[in-house]
Every structure is written in C-alpha cells, then in structure tokens.
Amino acid sequence: SQIAAGNRLPAAGTVFLSLADRDKEAGIDVARALVELGFAIAATEGTASYVEQRGVPVAIRVNKVGQQGDGTSADPVELIASGKIGLVVNTPRGRGPRADGRHIRAEALVRQVPCLTTLAAARAAVAGIAELSRSQPGVRSLQEHHAAAGHGRGPSTGADR
C-alpha cells in the first residue's frame, strides 16, 4: 500500500519509534522485527527504556519535541529534518503526545519519510519490508494471479450451472 501511495519503505537505516503506553507491549514485536531486518532504533525515553528492558537495542535516545536535553540528543523533528530517520512509527495518545505527533507527521510529510501511526500499520510495513528483502514485486494480470493461486476455472462440465 505504501508503494501504491507513492511512498517507498526503507530497506535499511534508522526508525524513529515512539509508542503510547497502551501500545508498548504489542510494539515489542515490531521493534524486534525491525532490528532483525537490520534497522537501528531511535526512540523517546519511555519507549527506549521499555524496549531495552525486553532485549531490543536502541541506538539513539531522542528528546521529546521541544524538550531541552543535555545537548547530545536531538528531538524527532530535528532527526527527521536532518535525514537520519527513514521511517517513523509514532502512536500518540493524549494532548501532549498528539501535539508532538502533529509536528513529527508534518516534518515526515515534508521530507517524504513514511509515517505510521498505528501498530497494525507498523506490522504491515514490517511484513512488507521483510518480503521486499526476499523478492521484488512484479506486475501480473488478475487472471495470472488467480491461475497461479489455483483459482482458475477449467473447462465447464455443466455441473456448475
């Protein structure tokens, strides 16, 4: 779906990951799969701590939008603007995170970085990236697709009328 919408999912690089508390447990599988595919994870403090405690490495700890850090960390908007982020997975919840998410999504749109806001979309993207790493998509007609899947109709026997 991302390719059809004109977005190319990255094959490598860094993913910005910021999960709402309700999504953290289910998001571990997404984070782990991204690392297994060779991606580095950049995450906000809460998400970074959660995934690291479950064995998923975080390469970059990211400040919240507009948060003044120790000078060594950027916020997600700055990282996206600098070209260091190739995919955004941000599932905001609440007024503050939603406002942050708006800034993150706006910068991702400007920089043409795919931005996923639900775990369902993240799972689908990870599955797509994994599939693209194994084979490149091709184009075939609907008839060819059905014939390859064994759904083609053979000669009519009259019994199906």
C-alpha positions in Angstrom: 0.0 0.0 0.0 2.9 2.4 0.7 4.4 1.8 -2.7 1.0 2.3 -4.3 0.6 5.6 -2.4 4.0 6.8 -3.7 6.0 6.1 -0.5 8.9 3.8 -0.6 9.5 1.8 2.6 13.2 1.9 3.6 15.3 -1.3 3.3 17.7 -0.1 5.9 18.5 2.8 8.2 17.1 4.2 11.4 13.5 4.0 12.5 12.1 6.6 15.0 9.9 4.7 17.4 7.6 6.4 19.9 4.8 4.2 21.4 1.9 5.2 23.6 1.8 3.2 26.8 -1.1 1.1 25.6 1.0 0.0 22.6 4.3 -0.7 24.2 3.7 -4.4 25.0 2.4 -5.2 21.5 5.0 -2.9 19.9 7.9 -5.0 21.1 7.4 -7.5 18.3 7.6 -4.6 15.8 10.8 -3.2 17.3 12.4 -6.6 17.5 11.5 -7.4 13.8 12.9 -4.0 12.7 16.2 -4.8 14.4 16.3 -8.3 12.9 15.8 -6.7 9.5 18.9 -4.6 10.2 17.4 -1.3 11.3 18.6 0.9 14.1 16.1 2.2 16.5 15.8 5.8 17.7 13.3 6.2 20.5 11.9 8.6 23.1 13.0 7.9 26.6 9.9 6.0 27.7 9.8 3.8 24.6 13.6 3.3 24.7 13.6 2.1 28.3 10.7 -0.2 27.7 12.1 -1.9 24.6 15.7 -2.1 26.0 14.4 -3.9 29.1 13.0 -6.5 26.8 16.2 -7.0 24.9 15.7 -4.7 21.9 18.7 -2.4 21.4 18.1 1.4 21.0 20.8 3.2 19.0 19.6 6.8 19.7 17.6 8.2 22.7 15.5 11.1 21.4 14.2 14.1 23.3 10.5 14.9 23.2 9.6 17.6 20.7 10.9 21.0 22.0 12.5 19.4 25.1 15.9 20.8 26.0 18.2 17.9 26.6 21.8 17.6 27.6 23.0 18.8 24.2 23.8 15.4 22.9 20.3 14.4 21.8 18.0 15.8 19.2 14.3 15.7 19.1 12.4 13.6 16.5 11.6 16.6 14.2 15.3 17.6 14.1 16.3 14.0 13.3 13.8 13.7 10.5 14.8 17.1 9.1 18.5 16.0 9.1 17.7 12.9 7.0 18.7 10.5 9.7 15.3 8.8 10.0 13.9 6.7 7.2 10.7 5.5 8.9 8.5 6.9 11.7 6.4 4.7 13.9 4.5 7.0 16.3 1.3 6.0 18.2 0.5 9.1 20.2 -2.1 9.3 22.9 -3.1 12.3 25.0 -2.9 16.0 24.3 0.8 16.5 24.6 1.8 13.4 22.6 -0.8 14.2 20.0 0.6 17.8 19.5 4.1 16.3 19.3 2.8 13.8 16.8 1.4 16.6 14.6 4.9 18.2 14.4 6.5 14.8 13.7 4.0 13.9 11.0 4.3 17.3 9.3 8.1 17.0 9.1 7.9 13.4 7.9 5.5 14.6 5.2 7.8 17.4 4.1 10.8 15.0 4.0 8.8 12.2 2.4 9.5 9.8 5.3 6.8 7.2 5.7 4.9 7.7 9.0 2.9 5.0 10.7 0.5 5.9 13.5 -0.9 2.5 14.4 0.6 -0.8 15.3 -1.4 -2.5 12.6 0.2 -0.3 10.0 3.6 -0.9 11.6 3.1 -4.6 11.5 2.1 -4.5 7.8 5.0 -2.3 7.0 7.5 -4.6 8.7 5.9 -7.6 6.8 6.2 -5.6 3.6 9.9 -4.7 4.2 10.7 -8.3 5.1 9.0 -9.5 1.9 10.8 -6.9 -0.2 14.1 -8.1 1.3 13.4 -11.6 -0.1 11.9 -10.7 -3.5 10.9 -7.7 -5.6 7.3 -7.2 -6.5 6.2 -7.9 -10.1 3.2 -7.0 -12.1 0.7 -9.5 -13.4 -2.8 -9.6 -14.6 -5.7 -10.6 -12.3 -6.1 -13.7 -14.5 -2.4 -14.7 -14.0 -2.8 -14.1 -10.2 -5.8 -16.4 -10.0 -4.2 -19.1 -12.2 -1.0 -19.1 -10.0 -3.1 -19.4 -6.9 -5.0 -22.4 -8.4 -8.3 -20.5 -8.6 -8.5 -20.6 -12.4 -11.6 -22.1 -13.9 -11.1 -25.1 -16.0 -13.5 -26.2 -18.7 -17.1 -26.2 -17.7 -18.6 -29.6 -17.1 -22.1 -28.3 -16.9 -22.3 -29.3 -13.2 -21.7 -25.7 -12.1 -24.6 -24.3 -14.0 
